[in-house]
Amino acid sequence: MKPIIRWAGSKRQLLPSLRRLTPDKFNRYVEPFCGSACFFFDLEPSSAILGDLNPELIMTYKALQRDASLVFECLQRIPKGVGNYYKIRAVDPDQLCDAEIAARFLYLNRYCFNGIYRTNKQGQFNVPYGSPKRNFHFDYDTILSAAKLLQGVILVNQDFEDTLKRVDSGDFVYIDPPYAVAKRKIFAEYHPAGFNTKDLKRLGHSLAQMHDRGITFLISYADSREARELLAPWDPRRVRTHRHIAGFAYDRRSAYELLATNTKELSNGL
């Protein structure tokens, strides 16, 4: 199924390539930078760990896990329109119950500019309104289907290293870090404790540890010097894609991603 959340940098266009690099059988799916969990919803695994540093994102998934009907009910109470968007954006989520936090998150995600998640230094969501291209409405059956799939998921709000410490033999790990490229600002996702170039060394260490333990992983990253250095041990391949985070349609252009897996049998699919 399709993800229920929009996310800047989503890998929907890369799904055919990602599927070719996925083992036929695995015990559990693990994604430490889950975001919209696009690949998770596409694969529909029966067991998974989804992790992310974004607390409202993980809270939303947990609320759907517990009571999707209540989340949908809260969503239905929120009026549409640009004025209402800014009123909802100004609400302090700490004053809401879990279902209301999830409804607010889904609402803002759907009606914000380009599905970007960005906060100020105080951690307050500050993305402007983005007029929807069509008369969108939240679909009850879609939300219930997502909630059903989330039943077999362990959801964790933590650093990627802590999530990767949970992996075990037979797991399949998909890693899609936020882009951190030296000397170039990537307008995709901003968070006070976001991923940066200093974290690439930690990620490289985690990849080496998983490889030594025989755990299969697949990683995607924007083609860059940093990524080529990070993925050099696993023979990364370039794949053409399109960026969808520019401010105007005519400024959205083709780009390249690097894909790498530590399993030689799977790498033949690149």
N, C-alpha and C positions, 0 to 999 in steps of 0.2 A: 504494500500500500504506500501511498504518498505520505510524507511527513505532515504533521498538522501545524508546524511552526515554520515560518519563513526565516531564512538565515543568510546573511551576507557571506559569500564564500561557499555556499552549499555545493555538494558534489553530484547533483542530479544529472548533469551532463556527462559525468564520468562513470555513471553506474555500469554501462556495458563493459568498460575496461575493468572496473573493480570486480565485477562478477567473474570475469575470466581468471582473476587472480585469487579467487576464493576456494579453499579446499572443499571437496565434495562432502566431507563429513568432519564435524568438530563437536566438541562437548559443549562449549559455551562461547558466545560472542562477547568481546570486550572492546569498549571504545572510551578512552580517557578524556577526549575532547569532543563530547557528543554533539553539542549545538542542537541542530534540528534532528539529529540522528537519522539523516536521510538514508544511509546505507543500512542501518538497523531496520528501519521500516520497510525497506526494499527486500531484505533477506528474510524478515519475519522469523528469527530464530526462537526456539522454545525457551532458551535460557541465555541470560546476558547480564553484563555489568556495564552500566552507563555512568560515566563520571564527567563532571565539569566544575569549573571554579565559580560559575554563575549561580548564586544561591536561589534566585527567583526562578530560573530555568528548571533546576532540580526540584524545587518546591512544586512547580506546575506539574511536572511528570508524576510526582508523588501524590498530589491531590487527585489527578486523573486516575491513578492506580487505586486510590481508596474509594472515590465516589464520583465517577464521571458525570452522573446525572445531576448532582448538586453543582458541579462546575458549570455545566451547560445552563442550568437554571440561573446561576449568577450572571452568566454571559448575556442571557436574554433580557436581563434587567438594565443593561448598559445601553443608553441611547447613542445613536450614531451621529456623525457630523463633526466638523472641525472644532467647534466650540466645546462640545462635550469631550472630544479627544484631550484637549488641554486641561479640562477639569479632572478627568480621570488620571492623566499623567501627573497632576499635582498632588494626588492622594498619596499619603504616606502608607506604604504597604504594611508597615509594622502595626497599623491600626486595624488591619483586616484579618479575617480568618483565612485558613489555608485555601479553601475553595474560592474565596474572593480574590486572594492573591493570584491564583491560577487564572481566574477569569480576567482580571486586570492585565496580566502578562499577555495572554492570548489576544485580547482586544488591542492593546498597544502594539503588539507585534504585527498584527494584521493591518492596522491603519497607519503605522509609522512609515517614514520615508525608506523605501527599499529594504525593509526587514532588517535594518541595521540595529544592533544593540550597542548603545554607547551611554556612558554615564559621566557625570562631572566628578570632581575630586571628592565630593561628599557621597559618592555612590548613587546619586539620583539620576534616573533615566531622563535624558534630555533630547532625544531625537524628535525632530519636527514632524508634523502631520504630513502624510503623503496621500493625496487623493486617490482612492481605488479606481482601477481601470474599468471595473464593472460593479454591478450591484451585488457585492459579496454578502453572503450570510453564512453563519456557522451551521454546519450540518450535524444533527444529533447522531446519526448512524456512523458518521466518520469519526466523531469523538469517541463513541462507544467502542468502535473497532480498534482505535489506537489504545484505549484504556485496556482492552482485552489483551492486546499484545504486550502491554507493559506489566501484566500480572507476573510474568516470569523473569522480571528484571530486578537486579539489585541496583539502586540509585544512590550515588554518592557525590556529595559536594566537597571536593577536595582536589589537591594538587595531583597532576598526572602521575608523578612518581609513586604516590601512595596508591593510586588506582592500579598501576602496573605491578605493584608488589602483591596484588591479589591473584594474579594470573597463575594458572596451573597447567600441568601437562594436558594436552588435548584441546586447550583453548585456542581460539583464533582471534588475534588482536588487530583491529584497524585503527590507525593513528593518523589524524588529520589536524595538525596543530595550527593555531592562528599564525598567519604569516608574520615573520619577524626578519626583516631584511635590513642590514646595516645601511645607513645613509639614505634610506628611502622610506617614506611614510606610506603605509598601506591603509587605505580608508576602508576598513572592513568591520572591525570590532574593537571597541575600547572598553577597558575595565580597569579599575584602580590597581588590580593585581594581575594584569594581563601578561601573556606570554611575550618574551622578548629574546633578543639574540643571545643573552647570557644563559638562557634556559636550553639552548640548543646543545650545549655540552652535556647537560644533565640528561637530555633526551638521548643523545648518542650513547651515553653510559647505560641507560635502560635498555636500548636496542641490543647492545652487545651482551648484556646479562640474559635477555630473553633468548637470544640466539644460542648462547652457551647452554641454556636449559632445554633447547630443542623445541621452543614454543614458536609457532608460526605467526608471523606478523606481516602486515601490508601497510605501507605508509605513503601518503600523498603530500606533496609540498610544492609551492610555487617554484618554477625553475629559476635558480639563482646560484651564485657562487656558494653561499652558505649551505644551501640544500645539496649541491653536488658534493661538497666536502662531507656533509653529514651522512649521505647515503652511498658514498663511494664503495664501501665494503660489499654492497648488495647490488651493484651493477644497475643503477637507476636508468629508466627509459623516459623519453619525453613524449607527452601526449598533448595534442592540441585541444584547447577548450576555449570558452568565452568568459570574460569577466562581466558580471552583472551588478557591479556596485558603483559604477560611475553615475554622476548626477543626471546625465541626459542620454537618451537612447542612442543618438548618433556618436556618442563618445565611448560606447561599449565595444570593445575590440577583442580580437583573438589573442590568446596568450598560450603559454605552455605550462603544463604541470609535470612534475617528476613523480613517477610511481616506482616503488621498489618493494620487493619481497625477499625474505631470507630463505625461501624454499625454492630450489632449482627447478623442481618439477612444475611449480606454478609459474615461475618466471618465463617459461616458454610461451605463456599466453600474452606476454607483452609485445 
